[in-house]
Amino acid sequence: MEAGQHQVLLLFKKGGSRAIHSPHDGDGELHIAFAIPAAELANWEAWLGKNGIAVEEKRTWESGGQSLYFRDPDRHLLEVATPGVWSIY
């Protein structure tokens, strides 16, 4: 999975962390966000609709960025976000 030149994507196996109460061993419904170019937002929304995946929320942020929120089969909240959502993006 490509995460970009200056980004790191870390995935951890549930129960695989050795430290007690490790923050890397999430439990329950989690949230993951992926940065996308603004020009791709409409394509994502169309793809989700075509595949029967409900968009739970479409939000426009104060700085102009937009987010689409939807769930994966395990009920994790996934987000695709355009520039202008976070102060660093």
BELNOR-V371715 format. One record per pair of residues at least 6 apart in sequence whose ideal C-beta (glycine too) atoms are under 6 Angstrom apart, sorted by the first residue. I is the first residue (numbers start at 1). GAP is how many residues later the second one is. Records with the same first field share a line. If there is no record, write none. Layout:
I=GAP  GAP
This chain:
3=6
12=12
17=7  8
29=46  47
30=46
31=46
32=46
33=46  48
34=46
35=46  54
36=44
38=44
41=25  41
44=24  36
48=7  22
53=17
55=13  15
56=13  14
57=12
58=10
59=8
60=6
61=24
63=21
64=20
65=17  18  19  20
66=16
67=12  14  18
68=12
69=8  10
70=8
72=6
83=6
